[in-house]
């Protein structure tokens, strides 16, 4: 009778897979084996550290030894390969020994803390982070633990607000975003003043932000003065684009009086639309948009006065709104033409605000100012890192 055993050299991949008892549990077996290997590696490393610390192997009676072993204690350690429930940590008698591979009171590896922080900053609430990662980590992280981990960003936030600035920006965009924060008196609205810069190489950067109670000349002046004291003196600035806030313009006249100011066309046309009858909005705004689409400033002024003549009788308030500071609407013609589309509006900074709002949407409001500062910094830092990687020279388009 012929043997049914095939030689190993003739086995195919399909034959090898048949040796697996249950392919559905394959990844579970791999995970368990990985945890055993990690546990073995860590325990061996800690035992080697004990030998080095005591200067003597087990049971040796040497004159230069620094102490004696005192058994082990068990600790649960959560890693990116899963949770090790009974990691044996060696102890010594009459001495303080802490393994370098495992910090005192450590229950999670730094990679796990980084993962939790990124999941939270990605938009998952503190209560949902634990259940979401439970199947991956093998342990459920409590909401209090998530809060403690995210509070480690505070030092990074302070360093961001205090770092020196370089005067390397060609354009500066200024605007504010409103957020809700819990206070002893209930949920209140707070405004984050934001500065957005563009360098001559085309690199975008959210320079800094500040949380204030209200958007006013005093708060804007304090924010801009802080930027100037840290190095952004405005010597290289060619244009500053704003939403037309009166207090902001007054603050700019004090801090950066030498820099031309551009009023955002989107904000102005939005205000114009509010002063028009519904049936007049489309034709009036269509004609107004042709003003900033003109190839030269002279052509833009011609279209402006043509628009005024066509609508001053039918919509006098709308015309007055646009003419209130019409020269600031055409200031962008003083910079190179490839940059016009970017600097004539604050759309670029508004897109950053959408990222902030998307992140805070799962939260009804921030629990405190520190949490608001922390998450705003995280979103801004993420955008800056993304822009730094994808930086393109002269990438000035509204859709970028």
Secondary structure as GFF3:
##gff-version 3
##sequence-region A 1 400
A	DSSP	three_ten_helix	8	10	.	.	.	ID=ss1
A	DSSP	alpha_helix	13	18	.	.	.	ID=ss2
A	DSSP	three_ten_helix	23	25	.	.	.	ID=ss3
A	DSSP	alpha_helix	26	54	.	.	.	ID=ss4
A	DSSP	beta_strand	68	79	.	.	.	ID=ss5
A	DSSP	beta_strand	82	93	.	.	.	ID=ss6
A	DSSP	alpha_helix	110	121	.	.	.	ID=ss7
A	DSSP	alpha_helix	126	137	.	.	.	ID=ss8
A	DSSP	alpha_helix	143	150	.	.	.	ID=ss9
A	DSSP	three_ten_helix	151	153	.	.	.	ID=ss10
A	DSSP	alpha_helix	154	162	.	.	.	ID=ss11
A	DSSP	beta_strand	169	183	.	.	.	ID=ss12
A	DSSP	beta_strand	186	199	.	.	.	ID=ss13
A	DSSP	beta_strand	204	212	.	.	.	ID=ss14
A	DSSP	alpha_helix	217	229	.	.	.	ID=ss15
A	DSSP	beta_strand	239	242	.	.	.	ID=ss16
A	DSSP	alpha_helix	246	255	.	.	.	ID=ss17
A	DSSP	beta_strand	261	263	.	.	.	ID=ss18
A	DSSP	alpha_helix	265	273	.	.	.	ID=ss19
A	DSSP	alpha_helix	278	292	.	.	.	ID=ss20
A	DSSP	alpha_helix	297	311	.	.	.	ID=ss21
A	DSSP	alpha_helix	316	323	.	.	.	ID=ss22
A	DSSP	alpha_helix	326	329	.	.	.	ID=ss23
A	DSSP	three_ten_helix	331	334	.	.	.	ID=ss24
A	DSSP	three_ten_helix	337	339	.	.	.	ID=ss25
A	DSSP	alpha_helix	340	343	.	.	.	ID=ss26
A	DSSP	alpha_helix	347	360	.	.	.	ID=ss27
A	DSSP	alpha_helix	369	389	.	.	.	ID=ss28
###
